[in-house]
């Protein structure tokens, strides 16, 4: 299919951007502009509709032209349309974001050696960034100001330049901690999923030193949260996350920054609850608070939204789960992460204790075994086994248990609930090969406990 990027760009246009684009296109006599105006007016809802439109526009007279010529004209139109929409998005962004607008204009006139205009836009940028925490723009602004005062070579400017250089030094330190804290935060998030990332793992002493060095308490706190994240699979994890959360609550930072950090702490505690089998009501409480932070700040966090839905289903709050999906799905879930919703919907079908719905759940879990997400794939296989076993399909169960075994063996580096996954695998295996009895732990992960109860209860 053609025009996937174009289709996504058209979908991204808001009402104001569409109006601006249509106005511009309406002034043009270019044939491509007329076709794009027709396309925008048509309001295509699917990629298939876009492709039907393209076939109609560029194949009407294909009997008089070669296929290559027709295809070339379609590609030219797609390039034209893509650039037109990109230009509208850029203009809209710059109109809404004065800092970016003045930064870009300053750079343009600096590169063009237009000193007077460069000086004017640097002043405008300085006014708009007075209370900004955008270190990249602040750093660029300071360099430009030092450059402007340095070229004048006047005695009265020496004190100004000296102060600017001192501020620049502080900004460099801030940039250092901003970049290092981000680097280690990303690495520690990956560590949840793959302990091999430990190659870049800093020591606790390194993180404590960086936290103490940082004059900015936001980054000082972030280092401590990262330290707790790296300790997720260690016995002292709880001590470290409590230490980090306590530091955040006392930190002298803005409410917005504090809430961002508290959200990170709550997210870790939510996941830790699932790992260490804490009470379901605690996990649901943390997940609800994380979801509320995400809603307040517009964070598109499909991962935590999935866990919120999962804990609701495990709490048997089916109606609340469905209302959450309807209300918040579009904010948190993309086409690439829709497997989260499919898993939850299949789980709901299974909970409703209806033969027809159970068969639909089985079909969904069978498909989800091929999900690109390891945990959705693994858990779907566990669910599929449970349903087949309950249905008496023991031959299918034997095949499934071998696939689960291979999946676990290939993913030993994924330590998140790995021990519990091994435990339910061994329990499943004992059901099929009855000469190998296995008594599972009573405090096994709550999701697996549900499956065990599902299998063993009449």
N, C-alpha and C positions, 0 to 999 in steps of 0.2 A: 504494500500500500504506500501511496505517496502522501507527503504533507503532514507527517506526524508532528513535527516541530511547529508547523504553521497552525495546526489544529489546537495544540496546547497554548500557543500565543493568543489565538482568537479567544479561547476560553478565559485567559487571564485578564482580558480587557474589562475594566469597570464601565459603568454607564457614561461617565464624563469622558473617558478616553475614547469610547466608541463614537460619541458625538463629535469630538475634535477630529478624529480620523475621517469620519464620514464627511465633515465639512471640507477638509483638505482635499479629499478625493473628488468631491463634487465640483471643485474649482478646476480640476484637471481634465484635459481632453485626451490624455494618454489612455490607450485601450486597456492597458493592464490596470490602471486606476479605476476605470469603469467596471471591469470584471471584479476587482476587489470590493468595490462599493456594493455590487450585487451580492457578493458572498457575505459581507457583513450584515447586510439587510436581511438576507435569508435566515440568519440565526441558526446555523447548523449545530446540531446537538451531539452528533457522533462522527467518528472518523470515516465511517462508511458513507454518511451523507456528504462529507467534504469530497470524497473520492468520486461519488456520483456527479457532483457539481463539476469537478475537474474533467471528467470524461465527457460530459455534455459540452463544456466550453471548448475543449481542444480536440475533439474527435468528430465534430459535426461535418467537416469537409475532409475527413481523413482519406477518402477515396481519391482525392486529387493530390495528396501529399504522402511522402514516405512516413513510416512509423517513427523514424529517428527525428524527423523534422517536427512532428506533432509532440513527441516526448521532450524535445529541446524547448519548445515554446512553453510547455507546462512547467518545466524546471525553471525557466526564466521568470515566469509569473510567480512561482513559489518563492524564489529569491527576492523579487521585488516586494511581494506582500510581507514577507518576513521582516525585511529591512524597514518598511513603512511602520509596522506595528512596534518594532524595537525602538524606532525613533520617538514614537508617541510615548512609550513607557519611560524612556530616558528623560524626555521633556517634562513629563508629569512628575517624575522623581525629583528633578532639579527645581521645579516650581514649588514643591512641598518642602524641600530640604535646602534652606538657605546656606547652611554651612558648606554642603557639597557644591552648591552653585558658585559661591564666592571662591572656594578653593580651586575649582576648575578654571574659573575666569582668571584668577591670579596666576595660575600655572600657564594658561594660554598666553597672557600678555608678558609674562617673564620670558617664555620661550621665543616670543616674537620681538623681544627687546623694546617693548612699548613701556618705558620706565614710568611715565606719568600714570597710565592706566593700571600698571602693576601695583604701584604704590597705593592707589585709591582702593583697589580691590583687597589688598592686604589689610588695609584699615577696616574695611567692611567685614572681612573675615575675623579680624580680632574682636570686633564688637559682638558678632554672633557666636563666638566660641568662648566667651568669658566664663560661662558656667558649664562648659562642655567637659565630659569625661572621655571624649574621643582622643586618645593619646596620639594616634597617627596624625590627625589634623593639627593638634597642638604642636607636635614635633616639627611638622612641615612649616607651620606658621612661625615658630621661633627661628628656624633656619633662615626664612625669608626676611624677618625683621633684623636679624644680625647682619645679613647681607646688605640690607638697605642702610642701616646706620654705619656699617663698616666702610661703605664706599664714600661717605661724606667727609671722613678724616677731619672731624672737628673736635676740639678739646672738650666741649660740653657733652659730646656723645660718648665719651669714654666710660662715664659712670653708668650710662644707659646700657652700653654694650656689655660692661662687666656684669650687671644684673641679669641681662638676657642670657649670658653664658652660664651663669649660676643656675638659672631656671632651666636652661637646656640640659645641664648636667643632671638635675633632679628628674627631668623628663626622660632622660636616657635610662636612669635607674628604674623609673616607673615602667618604661617599656620593657626593660629586662624582666621585671617580675610579672608583668602582664603576659609576656610570651612564655616564660618558663612555667608559670602556673597553669596556663592553657595547655602547654605540652604535656605536663605531668597529669593534668586532669584527664585529657584524652587517653593517655597511656593507662591510667588507672581504671578508666571505664572499659577499655579493651581487656584489661586483666580479669574483669568479671567473667568474660567469655572465653579467654584463652590464657592460661598461666604462662605460656611460652613468651609472652610479652615482657616477662621479668628481666629480659636483657637490658631494657631501658629503665628499669625500676630503680629509683633513688633510695638510699638508706633513710631510715627514720631521722638520723642525725642530720643528713643533708636537708631534709624538708624542714626540720626544726630550725636549722641555721637560716635557711631562706626566709622562713616566716618571721624570725627575729630581725633579719636585715631589712625587711620591707617596711618602709614608712607608711605605706598604704595598707590599712587594716583589712580591706576587702581581699587583697591578695595574700596577706598574712593568714587570714582565716581559710582561704581556698587551699593553701598548702596543707593545713591541718586536716581538712576534709579529704584531700587526696591521700594523706597518710593513712586515714581510717579506711579508705577504699582499698588501698593496697594490702591492708591487714584483714580484708574481708573473710578470708579462709583461715585466719589465725585465732588462737584462743583469747588474745587481748583486743579483739575487734571492738567489743562493746565499750571498753574503757576509752578507746581512741575516738569513736564516734561521739560519745558523750563529751569528751574533752573538746572536740571540734565544735559541737553544737553550743556548748557553754561559752566558748570564745566568741562565736557569732553573735549570741544574744547580748554580750557585753560590748561588742565592737562599736566604735564611734564612726558609723557610716550612715548613708542615707537609708530611708525606709525601703526604697526600691532595691538597693544593693543587699540589704539585710534579708529581704524576702527571697531574693534569688538564691542566697546561700542557705537559708532555712529550707527552701524547697529541695536543694541538693541533699541536705541531711535527711529530710523526711523520705526522699526517694530511696536512699541507701538503707534506711531503717525498714522501709516497706519490703525491699528485696531480701534483706536479712531475715525478716519474719518468715518469708517463704523458705529460705535456706535452712533456718534453724527451728522451723516448726513452732512458731509462736502462736498464741491464740488468734483465731480468725478475725475476731472483732478488732484486735489491734492492727492487723494488716489492713483491714478495710478502712479503719480510721485514718491511717497514714496515706493510703491510696486516695481517699476522698480529699484529704488536705492537699496532696500533690496535684490532683485534678483541678481543684479550685485555684491554686496558684497558676497552673497552666492556662486556665480560662481567663484569669485576671490580666495576665501578661501576654496572652496570645501565643504561648509556646505550643508548637505542633509536636507533641510527644506521644506518639502512637504506642510506645512501649509501656509507659505507666498507665495509659488509658486502658490498654488490654488487661493489665493486672487489676485495675479497678473493676472492670467488667467480670473478670474471672472470680474475684473475691465475692462479688455480688451473687453470681450463680452458685458458688459453693455455699453461700449463706441462704440459698434458695429464695433470693429476692428477684424472681424472674421478671415481674412487671417493671420493677425499678431498672433492671438491666436493659430491658427493651426500650424504655423511655430514654435512657442515657444514650443508647445507640442512635435512636431517631434524632435526638437533640444535638448530640456532639460529634457524631461520626464524621461529618464533613470537615470539621475543624481538625480533628486528630488523625484521621486515617486517609492515606493516599491510595492510589491504585496499586502501588508497589507493596503496601502493607495491609491490603484488604484481607489477607489470610487470617489476620487476627479476628476480624469480624466473623469470618466463615467458621473459625474454630468455636467461638462463643455461641454462634447460632446452632451449630451441631450439638454442642454441650446442652443447650436449652432443650433441643428436641429430645435428647436422651433422657433428660430429667422429667419430661412430661409423661413418661410411663404409658406410651401409646405405641402399639405395634407398627402402625404406618409411619409414625414419626421416628421410631427407633430405626426402621429401615432407611429412612432419609438420612438420619445421623450417621449410620454405618457407611452409606455411600459418600457422605461428605468427608468423614475421617479417612476413608480409603484414598480419596483424592488428595487430602491434605498431607498424607505421608510423603508426597513428592514436593512439599513446600520448600522454598529456598531457605526458610528459617529452620535451623537445626532443632530448636525446642518444640516448635509447632509440629514438625515432622515426627520427632520422637514421641511426643505425647499423643499424637494422632494414632501412631502405631499401637501404643498401649491401650488406647480407647478401642481401636478396631479389634484387638485381641480380646478385650473384655466382652464385647458384644458377640463376637463369634463363639467364644467359649460358652457364654450364656445360652446361645442358640444351639449348642452341641456340635458345632463345626470343628471338631478336634483336629482333623487333618490340616485344615487351613491354619489352625493355631500353631501346629508344628512348624509350618513354613514361616509364619510370622515371627515366631520366637527366634528362629535362626537369623532372620533379617535384623531384628532388634539387637541380637548379640553382636552382629557385625557393626551395626551403627554405634553401639557403645564402645566397642574395641577401637574403632577408628577415631573416636572423639574423647580419648582419655584426658586430653588437655583442657577440656571444658568441665571445670570442677563444680560449676553451679548445680546443686542438688544431684551431683553425680552418684554419691553413695546411695542415696535413696532410689535413684534410677536403677542401679545395680541390684538393690534389694527387691524391688518389685519385679525386675526381670527374673531373679532367682525364684521368687514366689510363683510367677507364671510358669516357669520351667518345671517346678515341682508339681504343678497341676497336670501337666502333660505327661511327664515322666514320673509316675507315681512311686517309683522305687527310690526317689530322691526327695524325701519330705523336707520342707523348709518352713520354719516359723519366723514370720516377719516381725520387725519391731513394732510395738504398739504406737510409738510416736513417729512413725514414718510420715513423710510429707503429706499435707492435707489433700492434695490432688490425687495422689496415689492411694491414700486411705479411702477416698471416695470410690475408686475403681475396685479396691479389695472388697469393700462393703457391697458394691454392685454385683460382684461375682458370687460372693459367699451367701448373700441373703436371698431368701426365696421370694 
